[in-house]
Amino acid sequence: MNARAGRIGPNAITRVAEAMLPQLGAVATARIFASAGLLDYLERPPESMVDEAEVTRLHRAMRAAVGPVQARALAFEAGTRTGDYLLAHRIPKPVQWLLRHLPATLAAPVLLSAIRRHAWTFAGSGVFTAQAGPPVRLTLRHNPLCAGITSDEPVCSFYSASFERLFRVLVHPRAQVRETACEAAGAAACAFEIRW
């Protein structure tokens, strides 16, 4: 476990709200946030790390309210928005320029190193590992987004989309992320492969 266990960056809440509002409307979005006990976040979005239990409750409430197919789509949109936020506000422009101009086989390990260093911001109490590949392989054990969810298929499209957006912009425009195993479906860890 990491030193900041149990906390996750606010994107896992704020970007979900941004994805929900245009697709579900204000009333349905408020209902979902209220059922997760997070209605205040719609009026005052969090600006610092939040308890991973809040993120877990929101993603579970979204899934219960709209069903697994639409929840996956909303989470994917939220993950893409998270990637865009990171590109706009967290990854320095000179670093982005450098990664875009390196061959993908060199850019991928550099980006993975940065993701590993900042995994505490999205993994919470989970344990994140990464292997450069090819293909790039990522794992997240004790994934907060899977807590209390049982599914026949992977449910971590929020993470898939975040990784895919970063890799498409910074490593290769045809990068695709596929979740190959998921704790919600009974796996020991959530696993992702990135290919281009």
C-alpha positions as CSV (number, residue, x, y, z in Angstrom):
1,M,0.0,0.0,0.0
2,N,1.2,3.5,-0.6
3,A,1.7,6.4,1.8
4,R,-1.4,8.2,0.6
5,A,-3.7,5.2,0.7
6,G,-7.4,5.8,0.5
7,R,-7.3,9.1,-1.3
8,I,-8.0,9.7,-5.0
9,G,-7.7,12.9,-7.1
10,P,-10.9,14.8,-7.6
11,N,-11.1,14.1,-11.4
12,A,-12.8,10.7,-10.5
13,I,-15.7,12.8,-9.3
14,T,-15.6,16.1,-11.2
15,R,-15.2,14.5,-14.7
16,V,-18.0,12.1,-13.9
17,A,-20.3,15.0,-13.3
18,E,-19.2,16.7,-16.5
19,A,-19.9,13.5,-18.4
20,M,-23.3,12.9,-16.8
21,L,-24.8,16.4,-17.1
22,P,-25.1,16.7,-20.9
23,Q,-26.2,13.1,-21.3
24,L,-28.5,12.6,-18.3
25,G,-29.5,16.2,-17.4
26,A,-29.3,18.0,-14.1
27,V,-32.1,16.2,-12.3
28,A,-30.8,12.7,-13.0
29,T,-27.2,13.7,-12.3
30,A,-28.3,15.2,-9.0
31,R,-30.2,12.1,-8.1
32,I,-27.2,9.9,-8.7
33,F,-24.9,12.2,-6.7
34,A,-27.5,12.3,-3.9
35,S,-27.7,8.5,-3.8
36,A,-23.9,8.4,-3.4
37,G,-24.1,11.0,-0.6
38,L,-22.2,13.5,-2.7
39,L,-24.8,16.1,-3.8
40,D,-22.6,19.0,-2.3
41,Y,-19.9,18.1,-4.9
42,L,-22.2,19.2,-7.8
43,E,-22.4,22.8,-6.3
44,R,-18.8,22.8,-5.0
45,P,-16.6,20.4,-6.9
46,P,-13.7,19.0,-4.9
47,E,-10.4,20.6,-5.6
48,S,-8.2,18.3,-3.6
49,M,-7.8,14.6,-3.0
50,V,-11.0,12.9,-1.9
51,D,-11.7,9.7,0.1
52,E,-11.7,6.7,-2.3
53,A,-14.9,5.5,-0.7
54,E,-16.7,8.6,-2.2
55,V,-15.4,7.7,-5.6
56,T,-16.5,4.0,-5.1
57,R,-20.0,5.2,-4.0
58,L,-20.4,7.5,-7.0
59,H,-19.4,4.9,-9.6
60,R,-21.6,2.3,-7.9
61,A,-24.5,4.7,-7.8
62,M,-24.0,5.6,-11.5
63,R,-24.0,1.9,-12.4
64,A,-27.1,1.2,-10.4
65,A,-29.0,4.2,-11.9
66,V,-28.2,3.8,-15.6
67,G,-27.2,0.2,-16.0
68,P,-23.8,-1.3,-16.9
69,V,-23.8,-0.3,-20.6
70,Q,-24.5,3.4,-20.1
71,A,-22.3,3.5,-17.0
72,R,-19.4,2.2,-19.0
73,A,-20.0,4.9,-21.6
74,L,-20.2,7.6,-19.0
75,A,-17.1,6.4,-17.2
76,F,-15.2,6.3,-20.5
77,E,-16.2,9.9,-21.3
78,A,-15.2,10.9,-17.8
79,G,-11.9,9.1,-18.2
80,T,-11.2,10.9,-21.5
81,R,-12.0,14.2,-19.9
82,T,-9.6,13.3,-17.1
83,G,-6.9,12.6,-19.7
84,D,-7.6,16.0,-21.3
85,Y,-7.4,17.7,-17.9
86,L,-4.0,16.1,-17.2
87,L,-2.7,17.2,-20.6
88,A,-4.0,20.8,-20.0
89,H,-2.9,21.2,-16.4
90,R,-0.6,18.5,-15.1
91,I,1.9,17.4,-17.8
92,P,4.3,20.2,-18.6
93,K,4.1,21.4,-22.3
94,P,7.9,20.8,-22.9
95,V,7.5,17.2,-21.7
96,Q,4.5,16.7,-24.0
97,W,6.5,18.1,-26.9
98,L,9.3,15.7,-26.2
99,L,7.1,12.7,-25.9
100,R,5.3,13.5,-29.1
101,H,8.6,13.7,-31.0
102,L,10.1,10.5,-29.6
103,P,9.5,7.1,-31.2
104,A,6.6,5.3,-29.5
105,T,9.0,2.6,-28.1
106,L,10.9,5.4,-26.2
107,A,8.0,7.6,-25.3
108,A,6.0,4.8,-23.7
109,P,8.5,4.0,-21.0
110,V,8.9,7.7,-20.2
111,L,5.2,8.2,-19.9
112,L,4.8,5.0,-17.8
113,S,7.5,6.2,-15.4
114,A,5.5,9.4,-14.8
115,I,2.2,7.4,-14.4
116,R,3.9,5.1,-11.8
117,R,5.2,8.1,-9.9
118,H,1.7,9.6,-9.8
119,A,-0.3,6.4,-9.4
120,W,-1.2,7.5,-5.8
121,T,-3.5,10.1,-7.3
122,F,-5.8,7.5,-9.0
123,A,-5.1,4.1,-7.3
124,G,-6.1,5.1,-3.8
125,S,-5.4,2.1,-1.6
126,G,-4.8,0.0,-4.7
127,V,-1.5,-1.3,-5.9
128,F,-0.5,-0.2,-9.4
129,T,2.2,-1.8,-11.6
130,A,3.3,-1.1,-15.2
131,Q,5.4,-3.0,-17.7
132,A,6.6,-1.2,-20.9
133,G,6.1,-4.1,-23.3
134,P,5.1,-4.2,-26.1
135,P,2.3,-4.5,-25.4
136,V,2.3,-2.1,-22.5
137,R,0.7,-3.9,-19.5
138,L,-0.8,-2.1,-16.5
139,T,-2.4,-3.7,-13.4
140,L,-4.3,-2.3,-10.5
141,R,-4.9,-4.6,-7.5
142,H,-7.5,-3.6,-4.9
143,N,-9.1,-1.3,-7.4
144,P,-11.5,1.2,-5.6
145,L,-13.7,1.4,-8.6
146,C,-14.5,-2.3,-8.4
147,A,-15.4,-2.4,-4.7
148,G,-18.8,-4.0,-4.2
149,I,-19.4,-4.5,-8.0
150,T,-19.9,-7.9,-9.6
151,S,-19.9,-8.1,-13.3
152,D,-19.5,-10.6,-16.2
153,E,-17.2,-8.2,-18.0
154,P,-14.7,-5.5,-17.1
155,V,-16.0,-2.3,-15.6
156,C,-12.9,0.0,-15.5
157,S,-13.6,2.1,-18.5
158,F,-12.7,5.3,-16.5
159,Y,-9.1,4.1,-16.2
160,S,-9.1,2.6,-19.8
161,A,-10.1,5.9,-21.3
162,S,-7.7,8.0,-19.2
163,F,-4.7,5.8,-20.2
164,E,-5.9,5.7,-23.8
165,R,-6.2,9.5,-24.1
166,L,-2.7,10.0,-22.7
167,F,-1.1,7.3,-24.9
168,R,-2.9,8.5,-28.0
169,V,-1.7,12.1,-27.5
170,L,1.8,11.5,-26.2
171,V,2.9,8.1,-27.5
172,H,1.0,7.0,-30.7
173,P,-2.2,8.2,-32.3
174,R,-3.5,4.7,-32.7
175,A,-2.9,3.5,-29.1
176,Q,-5.8,1.4,-27.8
177,V,-6.4,0.2,-24.3
178,R,-8.2,-3.0,-23.6
179,E,-9.0,-4.2,-20.1
180,T,-8.1,-7.9,-20.1
181,A,-9.1,-8.8,-16.5
182,C,-11.2,-7.1,-13.9
183,E,-11.6,-7.7,-10.2
184,A,-15.4,-7.0,-10.6
185,A,-15.4,-10.1,-12.8
186,G,-13.5,-12.2,-10.3
187,A,-9.9,-11.6,-11.4
188,A,-7.1,-11.1,-8.9
189,A,-6.4,-7.7,-10.4
190,C,-7.6,-5.3,-13.0
191,A,-5.3,-5.6,-16.0
192,F,-4.9,-3.4,-19.1
193,E,-3.0,-3.8,-22.3
194,I,-2.0,-0.9,-24.6
195,R,-1.2,-1.6,-28.2
196,W,-0.7,0.6,-31.3
